[in-house]
Amino acid sequence: MRHNSTNRQAYLNLARLDLAEQLWAEVPDHEPDGRVPESAAVDVSSDYGRVTVLGHTIMEKNWDEISAEIDKLSSGEVNARTIKKHLADHIWCTLLVAVIQKVESLSRAVSFVSDGVKRFLQGALVERLGSAFSDGLRTAVAGIVVDKVWFALTKLLEVHFPFLGTDILRALRMLAVFSCPSIERHPEVYEHAVRPLLGDAGALISEDVKAQVSELFDAWGKRQGW
């Protein structure tokens, strides 16, 4: 097996396919046309249910409002389309990994809803935006995104969504893996999402794919100084 980007991407896609098959097997009722139930009707006792609710609530449902706020923010420095293009590059996986890191370190849901955690999420996004924009614009953009995501997270907690523990971590990790456009360029996703899923006791990914992903990415990470 040659250690190159093509093979890393190929085996990562096989891992994603294994995860998708596991989730699809948990869909309770398929409609005649192949559609699945709306997220509001999903049972969150399964990985499929948790992934669906989190993805819809945190990501899909928020984007229109985020987009509208960025349209208002657009100025002479940079237009809204350019801002959104940068956000499409690792915005969701960056935030998901930041959430994962905090869930990993906390034991109570009430601890998650704190200004410190919110600042941590915003700092992660500001750092990911890098030098593309001025400090003020990066802070403003990150603030828009995190405010919407934070509101969604607190609403989930209000309806007693089981936000801490191994089950929710697994769902967040799956979302991070599915949403990351280039894991070999985002080592935090590999460390906090891919690697734990490879070692998950639930056998979510086939053994041969696990072995190849580990070999290819661990070797790549070592060369890159991860």
TORPA-4810 file (N, C-alpha, C, O; in nm, 3 decimals):
<nodes>
NODE_1_0.084_-0.120_0.000_0.000_0.000_0.000_0.088_0.126_0.000_0.163_0.149_0.094_M
NODE_2_0.077_0.206_-0.105_0.156_0.328_-0.113_0.097_0.435_-0.021_-0.024_0.453_-0.014_R
NODE_3_0.186_0.504_0.048_0.143_0.607_0.141_0.131_0.740_0.067_0.223_0.822_0.066_H
NODE_4_0.015_0.759_0.005_-0.008_0.884_-0.067_-0.149_0.934_-0.039_-0.230_0.865_0.024_N
NODE_5_-0.176_1.056_-0.086_-0.304_1.119_-0.058_-0.422_1.043_-0.118_-0.529_1.037_-0.058_S
NODE_6_-0.401_0.986_-0.235_-0.509_0.910_-0.300_-0.553_0.793_-0.215_-0.673_0.770_-0.198_T
NODE_7_-0.459_0.719_-0.161_-0.493_0.603_-0.078_-0.550_0.645_0.058_-0.640_0.580_0.111_N
NODE_8_-0.497_0.754_0.114_-0.553_0.802_0.240_-0.700_0.838_0.221_-0.785_0.802_0.303_R
NODE_9_-0.730_0.910_0.114_-0.868_0.951_0.089_-0.957_0.830_0.059_-1.071_0.825_0.103_Q
NODE_10_-0.904_0.734_-0.016_-0.983_0.616_-0.053_-1.023_0.535_0.070_-1.139_0.495_0.084_A
NODE_11_-0.928_0.512_0.160_-0.960_0.433_0.278_-1.044_0.511_0.379_-1.124_0.453_0.452_Y
NODE_12_-1.024_0.642_0.383_-1.110_0.722_0.469_-1.255_0.716_0.418_-1.348_0.708_0.498_L
NODE_13_-1.272_0.720_0.288_-1.407_0.710_0.231_-1.469_0.573_0.260_-1.590_0.563_0.280_N
NODE_14_-1.387_0.468_0.262_-1.439_0.337_0.300_-1.483_0.336_0.446_-1.584_0.274_0.480_L
NODE_15_-1.408_0.404_0.531_-1.448_0.415_0.672_-1.579_0.492_0.683_-1.667_0.454_0.760_A
NODE_16_-1.593_0.599_0.606_-1.718_0.675_0.606_-1.834_0.587_0.558_-1.945_0.594_0.611_R
NODE_17_-1.807_0.506_0.457_-1.911_0.417_0.405_-1.955_0.317_0.512_-2.074_0.290_0.527_L
NODE_18_-1.859_0.262_0.585_-1.894_0.170_0.695_-1.982_0.240_0.798_-2.080_0.183_0.845_D
NODE_19_-1.946_0.362_0.834_-2.025_0.437_0.932_-2.166_0.464_0.878_-2.265_0.449_0.950_L
NODE_20_-2.173_0.503_0.752_-2.304_0.531_0.692_-2.392_0.407_0.688_-2.513_0.415_0.711_A
NODE_21_-2.332_0.292_0.661_-2.410_0.167_0.658_-2.462_0.132_0.797_-2.574_0.084_0.813_E
NODE_22_-2.379_0.157_0.898_-2.423_0.131_1.036_-2.541_0.221_1.072_-2.638_0.176_1.134_Q
NODE_23_-2.533_0.348_1.033_-2.641_0.441_1.062_-2.768_0.405_0.985_-2.878_0.409_1.040_L
NODE_24_-2.753_0.371_0.859_-2.869_0.337_0.777_-2.942_0.215_0.831_-3.064_0.205_0.822_W
NODE_25_-2.867_0.122_0.886_-2.928_0.001_0.940_-3.016_0.032_1.061_-3.102_-0.048_1.097_A
NODE_26_-2.995_0.149_1.123_-3.072_0.187_1.241_-3.195_0.272_1.209_-3.274_0.302_1.299_E
NODE_27_-3.212_0.310_1.084_-3.329_0.390_1.048_-3.454_0.307_1.075_-3.468_0.199_1.019_V
NODE_28_-3.545_0.355_1.159_-3.658_0.272_1.202_-3.762_0.246_1.095_-3.808_0.133_1.080_P
NODE_29_-3.799_0.347_1.021_-3.907_0.333_0.922_-3.872_0.410_0.796_-3.861_0.533_0.799_D
NODE_30_-3.854_0.339_0.687_-3.830_0.404_0.560_-3.963_0.431_0.490_-4.050_0.344_0.487_H
NODE_31_-3.977_0.549_0.434_-4.096_0.580_0.356_-4.089_0.503_0.223_-3.981_0.459_0.184_E
NODE_32_-4.202_0.487_0.154_-4.202_0.414_0.026_-4.105_0.472_-0.076_-4.050_0.397_-0.158_P
NODE_33_-4.082_0.603_-0.074_-3.992_0.664_-0.171_-3.847_0.668_-0.121_-3.762_0.730_-0.184_D
NODE_34_-3.820_0.603_-0.009_-3.683_0.597_0.043_-3.650_0.705_0.144_-3.544_0.701_0.206_G
NODE_35_-3.741_0.802_0.164_-3.715_0.906_0.262_-3.719_0.847_0.403_-3.777_0.741_0.426_R
NODE_36_-3.657_0.918_0.496_-3.655_0.875_0.635_-3.733_0.976_0.718_-3.759_1.086_0.671_V
NODE_37_-3.770_0.942_0.841_-3.849_1.034_0.924_-3.779_1.167_0.948_-3.656_1.174_0.948_P
NODE_38_-3.858_1.272_0.970_-3.801_1.402_1.003_-3.727_1.392_1.137_-3.758_1.307_1.220_E
NODE_39_-3.627_1.481_1.155_-3.545_1.473_1.276_-3.628_1.488_1.403_-3.594_1.430_1.506_S
NODE_40_-3.736_1.566_1.396_-3.819_1.586_1.515_-3.883_1.457_1.563_-3.919_1.446_1.681_A
NODE_41_-3.898_1.359_1.472_-3.965_1.234_1.508_-3.866_1.121_1.533_-3.907_1.006_1.550_A
NODE_42_-3.739_1.151_1.535_-3.636_1.048_1.547_-3.612_1.011_1.693_-3.611_1.097_1.781_V
NODE_43_-3.593_0.884_1.717_-3.561_0.833_1.850_-3.412_0.850_1.875_-3.330_0.792_1.804_D
NODE_44_-3.376_0.929_1.977_-3.234_0.958_2.000_-3.164_0.850_2.082_-3.054_0.872_2.132_V
NODE_45_-3.227_0.735_2.096_-3.160_0.626_2.168_-3.064_0.550_2.076_-2.993_0.461_2.122_S
NODE_46_-3.060_0.584_1.948_-2.971_0.518_1.852_-2.867_0.617_1.800_-2.884_0.738_1.810_S
NODE_47_-2.757_0.563_1.744_-2.658_0.651_1.681_-2.721_0.730_1.568_-2.695_0.850_1.553_D
NODE_48_-2.805_0.664_1.490_-2.872_0.734_1.380_-2.954_0.851_1.432_-2.949_0.961_1.376_Y
NODE_49_-3.029_0.828_1.537_-3.112_0.934_1.593_-3.029_1.050_1.644_-3.063_1.166_1.619_G
NODE_50_-2.921_1.021_1.716_-2.838_1.129_1.771_-2.767_1.206_1.660_-2.761_1.329_1.665_R
NODE_51_-2.714_1.136_1.562_-2.647_1.203_1.450_-2.745_1.291_1.374_-2.713_1.404_1.337_V
NODE_52_-2.865_1.239_1.351_-2.966_1.314_1.276_-3.008_1.440_1.349_-3.012_1.548_1.290_T
NODE_53_-3.038_1.429_1.477_-3.083_1.545_1.553_-2.971_1.648_1.566_-2.995_1.767_1.548_V
NODE_54_-2.850_1.604_1.596_-2.739_1.698_1.609_-2.709_1.767_1.477_-2.691_1.889_1.472_L
NODE_55_-2.703_1.690_1.369_-2.672_1.748_1.239_-2.777_1.849_1.197_-2.744_1.956_1.146_G
NODE_56_-2.904_1.816_1.218_-3.012_1.906_1.179_-3.013_2.031_1.267_-3.026_2.143_1.216_H
NODE_57_-3.000_2.013_1.398_-3.014_2.124_1.492_-2.895_2.218_1.488_-2.912_2.340_1.485_T
NODE_58_-2.775_2.162_1.489_-2.655_2.245_1.496_-2.616_2.301_1.360_-2.577_2.417_1.350_I
NODE_59_-2.626_2.219_1.255_-2.570_2.257_1.126_-2.676_2.304_1.026_-2.681_2.421_0.989_M
NODE_60_-2.759_2.212_0.983_-2.854_2.242_0.875_-2.949_2.356_0.910_-2.967_2.449_0.831_E
NODE_61_-3.010_2.348_1.026_-3.112_2.444_1.066_-3.056_2.585_1.084_-3.128_2.683_1.069_K
NODE_62_-2.929_2.595_1.115_-2.868_2.725_1.145_-2.815_2.799_1.024_-2.796_2.921_1.029_N
NODE_63_-2.791_2.728_0.915_-2.714_2.791_0.807_-2.783_2.912_0.745_-2.717_3.012_0.716_W
NODE_64_-2.914_2.906_0.724_-2.983_3.020_0.662_-2.968_3.146_0.746_-2.946_3.254_0.692_D
NODE_65_-2.979_3.132_0.878_-2.964_3.248_0.965_-2.820_3.298_0.966_-2.796_3.419_0.965_E
NODE_66_-2.725_3.205_0.969_-2.583_3.244_0.963_-2.555_3.319_0.833_-2.489_3.423_0.833_I
NODE_67_-2.605_3.264_0.723_-2.584_3.326_0.592_-2.642_3.466_0.587_-2.578_3.557_0.535_S
NODE_68_-2.762_3.485_0.642_-2.826_3.617_0.642_-2.746_3.717_0.725_-2.732_3.832_0.686_A
NODE_69_-2.695_3.674_0.839_-2.616_3.762_0.925_-2.485_3.802_0.857_-2.440_3.916_0.870_E
NODE_70_-2.425_3.709_0.785_-2.300_3.739_0.715_-2.326_3.836_0.600_-2.243_3.922_0.570_I
NODE_71_-2.442_3.824_0.536_-2.478_3.920_0.431_-2.481_4.061_0.487_-2.437_4.155_0.421_D
NODE_72_-2.531_4.076_0.608_-2.537_4.209_0.671_-2.397_4.257_0.709_-2.370_4.377_0.707_K
NODE_73_-2.310_4.163_0.742_-2.175_4.197_0.787_-2.086_4.241_0.673_-1.991_4.317_0.693_L
NODE_74_-2.114_4.193_0.553_-2.028_4.218_0.437_-1.998_4.366_0.422_-2.087_4.451_0.434_S
NODE_75_-1.870_4.398_0.396_-1.828_4.537_0.387_-1.728_4.555_0.274_-1.710_4.465_0.191_S
NODE_76_-1.665_4.668_0.271_-1.567_4.694_0.168_-1.445_4.605_0.179_-1.375_4.583_0.080_G
NODE_77_-1.419_4.552_0.298_-1.300_4.470_0.318_-1.310_4.338_0.242_-1.214_4.295_0.178_E
NODE_78_-1.424_4.276_0.248_-1.443_4.147_0.182_-1.593_4.123_0.167_-1.671_4.160_0.254_V
NODE_79_-1.633_4.061_0.055_-1.777_4.043_0.036_-1.826_3.916_0.103_-1.747_3.830_0.142_N
NODE_80_-1.959_3.905_0.115_-2.021_3.794_0.187_-1.989_3.660_0.122_-1.968_3.561_0.191_A
NODE_81_-1.985_3.657_-0.010_-1.957_3.531_-0.080_-1.820_3.477_-0.043_-1.804_3.356_-0.023_R
NODE_82_-1.722_3.565_-0.033_-1.586_3.523_0.006_-1.584_3.470_0.148_-1.519_3.370_0.177_T
NODE_83_-1.655_3.537_0.238_-1.662_3.491_0.377_-1.722_3.352_0.383_-1.669_3.264_0.452_I
NODE_84_-1.832_3.331_0.312_-1.900_3.201_0.314_-1.813_3.092_0.252_-1.817_2.977_0.295_K
NODE_85_-1.735_3.129_0.153_-1.644_3.031_0.092_-1.542_2.983_0.194_-1.511_2.864_0.201_K
NODE_86_-1.490_3.075_0.274_-1.395_3.037_0.379_-1.464_2.953_0.486_-1.405_2.859_0.540_H
NODE_87_-1.588_2.986_0.518_-1.660_2.910_0.618_-1.687_2.767_0.571_-1.693_2.674_0.652_L
NODE_88_-1.703_2.750_0.441_-1.728_2.615_0.387_-1.607_2.525_0.405_-1.618_2.402_0.399_A
NODE_89_-1.491_2.584_0.429_-1.367_2.509_0.445_-1.340_2.486_0.593_-1.272_2.565_0.659_D
NODE_90_-1.394_2.376_0.646_-1.366_2.331_0.782_-1.444_2.403_0.893_-1.408_2.388_1.010_H
NODE_91_-1.548_2.479_0.861_-1.622_2.546_0.968_-1.688_2.446_1.062_-1.672_2.455_1.183_I
NODE_92_-1.761_2.350_1.006_-1.839_2.260_1.091_-1.750_2.161_1.164_-1.770_2.135_1.282_W
NODE_93_-1.653_2.105_1.094_-1.567_2.008_1.163_-1.484_2.074_1.272_-1.455_2.012_1.374_C
NODE_94_-1.445_2.200_1.251_-1.373_2.273_1.355_-1.459_2.291_1.480_-1.413_2.267_1.591_T
NODE_95_-1.583_2.333_1.460_-1.673_2.352_1.575_-1.707_2.220_1.642_-1.713_2.211_1.764_L
NODE_96_-1.730_2.116_1.561_-1.763_1.986_1.618_-1.648_1.932_1.702_-1.670_1.876_1.810_L
NODE_97_-1.526_1.947_1.653_-1.410_1.900_1.730_-1.397_1.980_1.860_-1.363_1.923_1.964_V
NODE_98_-1.422_2.110_1.853_-1.417_2.191_1.976_-1.522_2.144_2.077_-1.494_2.135_2.196_A
NODE_99_-1.642_2.113_2.028_-1.746_2.060_2.116_-1.703_1.926_2.173_-1.719_1.900_2.293_V
NODE_100_-1.647_1.839_2.089_-1.599_1.708_2.134_-1.496_1.724_2.245_-1.502_1.654_2.347_I
NODE_101_-1.402_1.815_2.226_-1.298_1.835_2.327_-1.358_1.875_2.462_-1.312_1.830_2.567_Q
NODE_102_-1.459_1.960_2.458_-1.520_2.002_2.583_-1.605_1.891_2.645_-1.603_1.873_2.767_K
NODE_103_-1.678_1.818_2.562_-1.757_1.706_2.616_-1.666_1.602_2.678_-1.699_1.543_2.781_V
NODE_104_-1.551_1.578_2.615_-1.454_1.482_2.669_-1.406_1.521_2.808_-1.374_1.435_2.890_E
NODE_105_-1.402_1.651_2.834_-1.342_1.697_2.960_-1.444_1.732_3.068_-1.407_1.764_3.181_S
NODE_106_-1.573_1.726_3.035_-1.675_1.764_3.132_-1.758_1.645_3.176_-1.773_1.547_3.103_L
NODE_107_-1.811_1.654_3.295_-1.891_1.544_3.349_-2.037_1.579_3.367_-2.120_1.490_3.388_S
NODE_108_-2.071_1.708_3.359_-2.210_1.749_3.380_-2.255_1.842_3.268_-2.179_1.928_3.225_R
NODE_109_-2.378_1.823_3.221_-2.431_1.907_3.114_-2.432_2.054_3.153_-2.406_2.140_3.070_A
NODE_110_-2.461_2.082_3.280_-2.465_2.221_3.324_-2.329_2.286_3.309_-2.320_2.407_3.287_V
NODE_111_-2.222_2.208_3.320_-2.088_2.262_3.303_-2.063_2.304_3.160_-1.982_2.394_3.133_S
NODE_112_-2.133_2.238_3.066_-2.111_2.270_2.925_-2.166_2.408_2.891_-2.106_2.482_2.812_F
NODE_113_-2.279_2.443_2.950_-2.342_2.572_2.920_-2.275_2.680_3.004_-2.329_2.722_3.107_V
NODE_114_-2.161_2.724_2.960_-2.087_2.827_3.033_-2.021_2.920_2.932_-1.994_2.882_2.818_S
NODE_115_-1.994_3.042_2.976_-1.929_3.139_2.888_-1.790_3.091_2.847_-1.744_3.120_2.737_D
NODE_116_-1.724_3.017_2.937_-1.591_2.968_2.905_-1.592_2.871_2.788_-1.504_2.876_2.702_G
NODE_117_-1.690_2.783_2.784_-1.700_2.688_2.673_-1.733_2.763_2.544_-1.678_2.732_2.438_V
NODE_118_-1.823_2.859_2.553_-1.859_2.937_2.434_-1.737_3.011_2.379_-1.717_3.016_2.258_K
NODE_119_-1.657_3.068_2.467_-1.535_3.138_2.423_-1.438_3.041_2.359_-1.368_3.075_2.264_R
NODE_120_-1.433_2.919_2.412_-1.344_2.817_2.355_-1.385_2.785_2.211_-1.300_2.774_2.123_F
NODE_121_-1.516_2.770_2.186_-1.565_2.742_2.051_-1.533_2.857_1.957_-1.489_2.836_1.844_L
NODE_122_-1.554_2.979_2.005_-1.528_3.095_1.920_-1.379_3.107_1.891_-1.340_3.139_1.778_Q
NODE_123_-1.295_3.081_1.991_-1.151_3.087_1.969_-1.104_2.985_1.867_-1.015_3.013_1.787_G
NODE_124_-1.164_2.865_1.871_-1.126_2.761_1.775_-1.159_2.803_1.633_-1.080_2.780_1.541_A
NODE_125_-1.274_2.867_1.615_-1.314_2.910_1.482_-1.230_3.028_1.434_-1.192_3.033_1.317_L
NODE_126_-1.202_3.123_1.522_-1.116_3.236_1.486_-0.980_3.186_1.440_-0.927_3.233_1.339_V
NODE_127_-0.925_3.091_1.513_-0.793_3.036_1.477_-0.799_2.966_1.341_-0.707_2.978_1.261_E
NODE_128_-0.909_2.892_1.315_-0.920_2.820_1.189_-0.932_2.915_1.070_-0.883_2.884_0.961_R
NODE_129_-0.995_3.030_1.090_-1.008_3.128_0.982_-0.873_3.188_0.945_-0.857_3.245_0.837_L
NODE_130_-0.776_3.176_1.036_-0.640_3.216_1.006_-0.626_3.362_0.966_-0.689_3.451_1.025_G
NODE_131_-0.543_3.386_0.866_-0.512_3.523_0.825_-0.596_3.568_0.705_-0.563_3.667_0.640_S
NODE_132_-0.705_3.496_0.677_-0.787_3.530_0.561_-0.851_3.668_0.575_-0.868_3.739_0.477_A
NODE_133_-0.886_3.705_0.698_-0.952_3.833_0.724_-0.878_3.908_0.835_-0.788_3.854_0.899_F
NODE_134_-0.918_4.033_0.856_-0.863_4.109_0.968_-0.911_4.048_1.099_-1.006_3.970_1.101_S
NODE_135_-0.844_4.084_1.208_-0.882_4.031_1.339_-1.027_4.064_1.371_-1.101_3.979_1.422_D
NODE_136_-1.068_4.187_1.342_-1.204_4.228_1.373_-1.308_4.150_1.295_-1.412_4.112_1.350_G
NODE_137_-1.282_4.126_1.166_-1.377_4.053_1.084_-1.382_3.905_1.124_-1.490_3.845_1.127_L
NODE_138_-1.267_3.847_1.154_-1.266_3.707_1.199_-1.347_3.691_1.327_-1.425_3.596_1.341_R
NODE_139_-1.329_3.783_1.419_-1.403_3.777_1.546_-1.553_3.793_1.522_-1.634_3.723_1.584_T
NODE_140_-1.589_3.884_1.432_-1.730_3.905_1.403_-1.793_3.783_1.338_-1.904_3.742_1.375_A
NODE_141_-1.724_3.725_1.241_-1.776_3.607_1.170_-1.790_3.490_1.268_-1.893_3.423_1.272_V
NODE_142_-1.684_3.467_1.346_-1.689_3.357_1.443_-1.800_3.379_1.544_-1.867_3.284_1.585_A
NODE_143_-1.821_3.504_1.583_-1.928_3.534_1.678_-2.065_3.501_1.623_-2.150_3.447_1.695_G
NODE_144_-2.088_3.532_1.496_-2.217_3.500_1.433_-2.241_3.350_1.435_-2.348_3.304_1.475_I
NODE_145_-2.142_3.274_1.390_-2.157_3.129_1.380_-2.176_3.067_1.517_-2.267_2.986_1.538_V
NODE_146_-2.091_3.103_1.611_-2.096_3.041_1.743_-2.224_3.079_1.817_-2.280_2.996_1.889_V
NODE_147_-2.271_3.201_1.802_-2.396_3.241_1.866_-2.511_3.150_1.822_-2.591_3.105_1.905_D
NODE_148_-2.519_3.121_1.693_-2.627_3.036_1.641_-2.611_2.892_1.689_-2.707_2.828_1.731_K
NODE_149_-2.489_2.842_1.683_-2.463_2.705_1.728_-2.488_2.692_1.878_-2.547_2.594_1.924_V
NODE_150_-2.445_2.791_1.953_-2.462_2.790_2.099_-2.609_2.789_2.137_-2.651_2.716_2.226_W
NODE_151_-2.688_2.872_2.068_-2.831_2.875_2.094_-2.894_2.738_2.068_-2.978_2.692_2.145_F
NODE_152_-2.851_2.674_1.959_-2.904_2.541_1.925_-2.866_2.438_2.031_-2.948_2.354_2.068_A
NODE_153_-2.744_2.445_2.079_-2.699_2.350_2.182_-2.776_2.368_2.312_-2.816_2.269_2.374_L
NODE_154_-2.798_2.492_2.352_-2.871_2.514_2.477_-3.016_2.469_2.465_-3.074_2.421_2.562_T
NODE_155_-3.074_2.485_2.346_-3.211_2.438_2.325_-3.219_2.286_2.335_-3.316_2.232_2.389_K
NODE_156_-3.117_2.217_2.284_-3.114_2.071_2.297_-3.110_2.030_2.444_-3.177_1.936_2.485_L
NODE_157_-3.030_2.101_2.522_-3.021_2.069_2.664_-3.152_2.097_2.737_-3.189_2.025_2.830_L
NODE_158_-3.222_2.200_2.693_-3.350_2.233_2.756_-3.454_2.124_2.738_-3.540_2.105_2.823_E
NODE_159_-3.445_2.051_2.626_-3.541_1.941_2.603_-3.483_1.808_2.651_-3.530_1.701_2.612_V
NODE_160_-3.381_1.817_2.736_-3.321_1.700_2.800_-3.255_1.604_2.700_-3.256_1.483_2.718_H
NODE_161_-3.197_1.662_2.595_-3.118_1.581_2.503_-2.995_1.531_2.578_-2.928_1.611_2.644_F
NODE_162_-2.963_1.401_2.570_-2.850_1.344_2.646_-2.717_1.390_2.589_-2.659_1.324_2.503_P
NODE_163_-2.668_1.506_2.639_-2.557_1.570_2.571_-2.417_1.524_2.614_-2.320_1.554_2.544_F
NODE_164_-2.404_1.456_2.723_-2.272_1.410_2.766_-2.266_1.258_2.764_-2.368_1.190_2.771_L
NODE_165_-2.144_1.206_2.753_-2.126_1.061_2.756_-2.076_1.004_2.625_-2.065_1.075_2.525_G
NODE_166_-2.047_0.875_2.626_-1.986_0.809_2.510_-2.077_0.808_2.389_-2.028_0.816_2.276_T
NODE_167_-2.208_0.798_2.409_-2.299_0.792_2.295_-2.298_0.923_2.216_-2.292_0.922_2.093_D
NODE_168_-2.305_1.034_2.288_-2.306_1.163_2.219_-2.171_1.192_2.157_-2.164_1.253_2.051_I
NODE_169_-2.064_1.150_2.222_-1.931_1.168_2.163_-1.920_1.093_2.031_-1.865_1.144_1.934_L
NODE_170_-1.972_0.972_2.028_-1.967_0.893_1.904_-2.043_0.964_1.792_-1.996_0.969_1.678_R
NODE_171_-2.160_1.019_1.823_-2.238_1.090_1.722_-2.165_1.215_1.673_-2.162_1.242_1.552_A
NODE_172_-2.108_1.292_1.765_-2.033_1.411_1.726_-1.912_1.376_1.640_-1.880_1.446_1.545_L
NODE_173_-1.846_1.267_1.675_-1.729_1.224_1.597_-1.769_1.182_1.456_-1.698_1.212_1.360_R
NODE_174_-1.881_1.113_1.444_-1.928_1.075_1.310_-1.956_1.200_1.227_-1.916_1.208_1.111_M
NODE_175_-2.024_1.297_1.285_-2.054_1.420_1.213_-1.926_1.492_1.170_-1.919_1.544_1.059_L
NODE_176_-1.826_1.494_1.257_-1.700_1.559_1.223_-1.632_1.488_1.106_-1.578_1.553_1.017_A
NODE_177_-1.634_1.356_1.107_-1.572_1.278_0.999_-1.647_1.301_0.868_-1.584_1.317_0.763_V
NODE_178_-1.779_1.303_0.873_-1.857_1.324_0.751_-1.841_1.465_0.696_-1.844_1.485_0.574_F
NODE_179_-1.824_1.563_0.783_-1.825_1.703_0.739_-1.688_1.759_0.703_-1.681_1.863_0.639_S
NODE_180_-1.580_1.692_0.743_-1.446_1.747_0.719_-1.405_1.729_0.573_-1.404_1.616_0.523_C
NODE_181_-1.370_1.837_0.503_-1.333_1.825_0.362_-1.195_1.763_0.339_-1.168_1.713_0.230_P
NODE_182_-1.108_1.767_0.438_-0.974_1.709_0.420_-0.915_1.678_0.558_-0.855_1.764_0.622_S
NODE_183_-0.932_1.555_0.600_-0.884_1.517_0.733_-0.732_1.518_0.741_-0.676_1.542_0.847_I
NODE_184_-0.666_1.491_0.631_-0.519_1.494_0.636_-0.466_1.636_0.655_-0.349_1.654_0.688_E
NODE_185_-0.551_1.735_0.634_-0.512_1.874_0.659_-0.576_1.929_0.787_-0.569_2.049_0.816_R
NODE_186_-0.639_1.840_0.862_-0.706_1.882_0.985_-0.678_1.778_1.093_-0.765_1.696_1.125_H
NODE_187_-0.559_1.780_1.149_-0.518_1.675_1.243_-0.607_1.661_1.365_-0.618_1.552_1.421_P
NODE_188_-0.671_1.770_1.408_-0.759_1.760_1.525_-0.877_1.667_1.498_-0.925_1.599_1.589_E
NODE_189_-0.925_1.665_1.374_-1.035_1.574_1.340_-0.987_1.429_1.349_-1.059_1.342_1.396_V
NODE_190_-0.866_1.406_1.303_-0.812_1.269_1.312_-0.796_1.228_1.458_-0.832_1.117_1.497_Y
NODE_191_-0.740_1.318_1.538_-0.713_1.286_1.679_-0.840_1.267_1.761_-0.851_1.173_1.839_E
NODE_192_-0.937_1.357_1.743_-1.054_1.357_1.831_-1.176_1.287_1.772_-1.274_1.263_1.843_H
NODE_193_-1.173_1.254_1.643_-1.289_1.189_1.581_-1.253_1.056_1.515_-1.308_0.952_1.551_A
NODE_194_-1.160_1.059_1.419_-1.129_0.935_1.346_-1.069_0.830_1.436_-1.118_0.717_1.442_V
NODE_195_-0.963_0.866_1.506_-0.894_0.766_1.589_-0.985_0.702_1.694_-0.982_0.580_1.708_R
NODE_196_-1.066_0.780_1.768_-1.158_0.716_1.863_-1.261_0.625_1.795_-1.297_0.521_1.851_P
NODE_197_-1.308_0.661_1.677_-1.403_0.575_1.606_-1.338_0.446_1.560_-1.402_0.340_1.558_L
NODE_198_-1.211_0.453_1.523_-1.139_0.331_1.485_-1.129_0.235_1.603_-1.129_0.113_1.585_L
NODE_199_-1.119_0.291_1.723_-1.105_0.207_1.842_-1.236_0.179_1.913_-1.237_0.118_2.020_G
NODE_200_-1.347_0.223_1.855_-1.477_0.205_1.920_-1.511_0.058_1.935_-1.495_-0.021_1.841_D
NODE_201_-1.558_0.021_2.052_-1.589_-0.119_2.080_-1.708_-0.169_1.999_-1.731_-0.290_1.991_A
NODE_202_-1.785_-0.078_1.940_-1.903_-0.118_1.864_-1.874_-0.172_1.726_-1.967_-0.205_1.651_G
NODE_203_-1.748_-0.181_1.690_-1.710_-0.235_1.558_-1.783_-0.161_1.446_-1.845_-0.223_1.359_A
NODE_204_-1.775_-0.030_1.450_-1.843_0.052_1.350_-1.777_0.045_1.214_-1.842_0.062_1.111_L
NODE_205_-1.648_0.019_1.214_-1.568_0.016_1.091_-1.502_-0.120_1.080_-1.453_-0.173_1.180_I
NODE_206_-1.499_-0.177_0.960_-1.442_-0.310_0.940_-1.293_-0.312_0.975_-1.224_-0.211_0.963_S
NODE_207_-1.246_-0.427_1.019_-1.109_-0.438_1.070_-1.004_-0.405_0.965_-0.904_-0.340_0.997_E
NODE_208_-1.025_-0.448_0.840_-0.923_-0.420_0.738_-0.916_-0.271_0.706_-0.808_-0.216_0.683_D
NODE_209_-1.033_-0.204_0.706_-1.033_-0.060_0.682_-0.969_0.013_0.800_-0.892_0.107_0.780_V
NODE_210_-1.000_-0.029_0.922_-0.936_0.029_1.041_-0.784_0.023_1.029_-0.715_0.123_1.050_K
NODE_211_-0.734_-0.094_0.994_-0.590_-0.114_0.989_-0.525_-0.022_0.885_-0.420_0.037_0.911_A
NODE_212_-0.588_-0.011_0.769_-0.531_0.069_0.662_-0.539_0.219_0.693_-0.444_0.293_0.667_Q
NODE_213_-0.652_0.264_0.749_-0.663_0.405_0.785_-0.559_0.441_0.891_-0.493_0.544_0.880_V
NODE_214_-0.546_0.356_0.992_-0.447_0.382_1.097_-0.306_0.389_1.040_-0.230_0.481_1.071_S
NODE_215_-0.272_0.291_0.957_-0.137_0.288_0.900_-0.110_0.411_0.814_-0.007_0.476_0.829_E
NODE_216_-0.202_0.443_0.725_-0.183_0.554_0.632_-0.178_0.689_0.703_-0.092_0.772_0.675_L
NODE_217_-0.271_0.711_0.796_-0.278_0.842_0.860_-0.175_0.858_0.971_-0.124_0.968_0.991_F
NODE_218_-0.144_0.752_1.043_-0.041_0.764_1.146_0.094_0.795_1.083_0.170_0.877_1.135_D
NODE_219_0.123_0.730_0.971_0.250_0.757_0.901_0.252_0.901_0.847_0.353_0.971_0.857_A
NODE_220_0.139_0.943_0.791_0.128_1.080_0.740_0.144_1.181_0.854_0.217_1.279_0.841_W
NODE_221_0.076_1.158_0.965_0.084_1.249_1.078_0.225_1.261_1.132_0.270_1.369_1.170_G
NODE_222_0.295_1.149_1.136_0.433_1.151_1.187_0.522_1.237_1.096_0.606_1.313_1.143_K
NODE_223_0.502_1.223_0.966_0.582_1.303_0.872_0.549_1.452_0.882_0.635_1.537_0.861_R
NODE_224_0.423_1.481_0.916_0.381_1.621_0.926_0.404_1.683_1.063_0.384_1.802_1.083_Q
NODE_225_0.447_1.599_1.158_0.473_1.649_1.293_0.348_1.672_1.375_0.344_1.762_1.459_G
NODE_226_0.244_1.591_1.350_0.121_1.603_1.429_0.150_1.572_1.575_0.059_1.577_1.658_W
</nodes>
